[in-house]
Amino acid sequence: MKRDERPASSTDAPSQGDATGGVLASLADTTWRVAVPTVLFSGLGIFADNKLRTMPLCTIIGLVIGLVAAGALIWHQVQNVTKSEDTK
């Protein structure tokens, strides 16, 4: 039986397995949005500090830029989730 042909249940709520998978996917999506820019820009700051001998100035600047970028990515994710829930 195809998925589309199964009889409709009395409730349209997702099963526990579906909800857990969605939460884990959302958590993984949020994790990369925080980790990648923070680590990337901090690493670039450390690299620049080693080349310019300005420790820890560039590292701090890189960390701040990474955190701002992570915040912007999370904000964008929240806006998309809110918009998709409003259309349901």
C-alpha positions in Angstrom: 0.0 0.0 0.0 1.4 3.4 -0.9 1.7 6.1 1.7 -1.0 8.2 0.0 -3.5 5.4 -0.1 -3.5 4.6 3.6 -6.7 5.4 5.4 -6.9 8.7 7.3 -6.7 8.5 11.0 -9.0 10.3 13.3 -6.2 12.7 14.3 -3.7 14.4 12.0 -1.1 14.6 14.7 2.3 13.0 13.7 3.3 9.8 15.3 6.0 9.8 18.1 8.6 8.6 15.6 7.8 11.4 13.1 8.0 14.1 15.9 11.3 12.8 17.2 12.8 12.8 13.7 11.6 16.4 13.1 13.1 17.6 16.4 16.4 15.9 15.8 16.6 17.3 12.3 15.8 20.8 13.6 18.4 20.5 16.3 21.0 19.4 13.8 20.1 22.3 11.6 20.3 24.8 14.5 23.6 23.3 15.7 25.4 23.9 12.4 24.0 27.4 12.2 25.8 28.2 15.5 28.9 26.2 15.2 30.1 26.8 11.7 30.3 30.7 11.7 31.6 30.8 15.2 34.4 28.4 14.7 35.2 29.7 11.2 35.5 33.4 12.1 37.3 32.6 15.4 39.8 30.4 13.4 40.3 33.2 10.9 40.9 35.6 13.8 43.5 33.3 15.3 45.2 32.9 12.0 45.3 36.7 11.5 46.6 37.2 15.0 49.5 34.7 14.3 50.4 36.5 11.1 50.0 40.1 12.4 51.2 39.4 16.0 48.1 41.2 17.4 47.0 38.5 19.9 44.1 38.5 20.9 42.6 41.4 19.0 41.7 39.6 15.7 40.5 36.5 17.6 38.0 38.6 19.6 36.9 40.4 16.5 36.5 37.1 14.7 34.5 35.7 17.6 32.1 38.6 17.7 31.6 38.5 13.9 30.9 34.7 14.1 28.4 35.1 17.0 26.6 37.9 15.1 26.5 35.7 12.0 25.2 32.8 14.0 22.5 35.0 15.6 21.4 36.2 12.1 21.2 32.6 10.9 19.1 31.5 13.9 16.9 34.6 13.5 16.3 33.6 9.8 15.5 30.0 10.9 13.0 31.2 13.5 11.3 33.5 10.9 11.0 30.6 8.5 9.5 28.3 11.1 7.1 31.0 12.3 6.0 31.7 8.7 5.5 28.0 7.9 3.4 27.5 11.1 1.3 30.6 10.2 0.4 29.1 6.8 -0.8 25.8 8.4 
